[in-house]
Every structure is written in structure tokens, then in C-alpha cells.
Amino acid sequence: MRTYTMHMILFGLMLAAGVSPVPGLTFTVAKLHQSATLPCMRKCPGSVKWTLIQKPSRDVVVARCDRTSCSSEEGFIISRDQYREGNLSLTVTAADYSRRGWYTCQCDGENVCDVSLRFEPVEIMKRFRPGDSLVVDVQIPERVEVTVLRSGGDGARRSDPVRVCTADGRRVECEPEYQKRVVFKCSLALTALKETESSVYTLRDTDNDEIISTHTLALAGNDTDDNNTVPVKGTEDSWNIKRIFVSEYRGVLLGFFLGLGVSGVLWGMKICCFIWRKVKRCWREDPDHSAPRVKFNPVQNVALRMSVDD
């Protein structure tokens, strides 16, 4: 719970920085792979240029605009109509980690806006069995650190995270107890998970002090894990068949009504068959129906009446 509280405080500070009273300095917190707008409300009588600050490499100009036309690199949009109205905002169409960082907007060579693009931490929950692996995607080139919140002897989580590994480019350094169990390629994998390693693992960008993702491990089959205190976005399908018939009371109700319906259909068919047999039996035993029918002949009928009269 403390970890989640710290994440919320950090996220709140980032949002607060986004509305900072310092002129021209803002933060934009986006969701991964979704569009994000870098705000800049300024009137510019001349040319506008947006630049992504990249250190130690060269800065990259991602958009330009003037009174006659606007242009931008792939993945960025700047509106000429908004530019005329005093809105110099830049839109990142599908934000990913390669577009994270500081952006500067210049009007006629003078800085008018500085915006930092960051991302909400990705929250992942995994149910594991002893022997499984935890895979943490490392999608950024900066130095990162994987930490874990261990549980104390009373089962409560410690407030200070414990370092598992750090990765800087292709170089990985891990704590001795994890060294032989870590495999690093495009992602960092912690193999041979133990039953006691049900916890929260965090991937943090140490260069920018930014949380990239959190991974909550819960032991499979332990639905009432008291240590699993970090909420995860998204819920399990509430009408999943396994959940209904294994762990939900609705399975009992649904099974009862299904059984009742099937029993009703079977009893209805049985009653219909019983009635039909009764009708057939009565039909056969009725003398009016069992006696052979005589075809009516009007000529014979008249001759018979005349003979009877005589």
C-alpha cells in the first residue's frame, strides 16, 4: 500500500508540475502508445520551431510553422489554423519511449515554451508458480534499475525498495542472490521464482528518476493474498466460466436455474407423452370409433324404408 501511495504522490506532483505557475515550463504525462499534446499558448508573428532536446546526441527539429505553411516529422502534428489563433501546441500521435524527453518551442529563435513528455507507469500483474520467470521489458536506452519491495517477518512490506539489478546499455549488474538467475537480452528475466518472492517489482529510469513499470507478482491459486496491495488497471471477466463455477456464488444460482429449466422441459415432455397415450387408448376403447363404418347409400336407404312400411 505504501508503494502505491508513493506512486500516487509522484504522479500528483507530476500533474501539479504540469500546471506550474513558472511561465513556459510544463510537464505532459501521457499513456504509452496514445496521442499526447505538448501545450504552448503563445502568439507568434513569425516562424515557429519545435525541437526535441537529445543529449549527448544532436537536437532534432520535429515541426516548423510560419505564415505560409507548416511541416512536421512523422508522428508529430502542428496545426496551421491553431498557429494563426495563437495556439502553438504540438501533438505526438503515438507517444513511445523514443519520443520521451524535453521539447522546446521557439518563436523567431526565442524560447517561448519548454515541455517535458513523460509516461504513466505501466502496471502489470502476474500470477506465478514456483519455477516461473518474471520478464521485465527494458524499452529505453537510459540506465534503469529493477527494485523489489520485500516482506518482513510479520508479512508487512518494507517501505524501502531493495535493488535487484541495474542495466546500462548491454551491461547488467545484479545483487549476488539474483546474479545467477538473471538473463538479459531485450528484456530482463528473473528465472526460477520462489514461493516467497510474491511481491512488487519496479523498473525505474535512474537518469530521469522516472518509474517505467511496476510488476505485481501474486502466487497462483492465492486469491486472498494480503500482500497484494497494488491495484492493477483492468478487471478479470466477471462472467468467466471458470470463475463462475469455481469461485463465485453465481455458479450455484446459475446451475440451480439451469437444472430447474432442464427438469421442467423433461417433465413437460413426459406429461405430453402420457396424455397422448391416454388419448389413443380412449380412442381405441370408444365403441363409436371401434365399430366398422358403413358407407351411406341413399337408394338402399329408401328401399329399406319402403319394406319396413309394408
Buried (B, 14 or more C-beta within 10 A) or exposed (E): EBBBEBBEEBBEEBEEBBEEEEEBEBBBBBEBEEEBBBBBEBEBEEBBBBBBBEEEEEEBBBBBBBEEEBEBEEBBBBBBEBBEEEBBBBBBEEBBBEBBBBBBBBBEEEEBBBBBBBBBBBBBBBBBEEEBEBBBBBBBEBBBBBBBBBBEEEEEBBEEBEEBBBBBEEEBEBEEEBEEBBEBEEEBEBBEBEEEBBBBBBBBBEEBEBBBBBBBBBBEEEEEBEBBBBEBEEEEEEEEEEBBEEEBEEBEEBEEEEEEEEEEEEEEEEEEEEEEEEEEEEEEEEEEEEEEEEEEEEEEEEEEEEEEEE
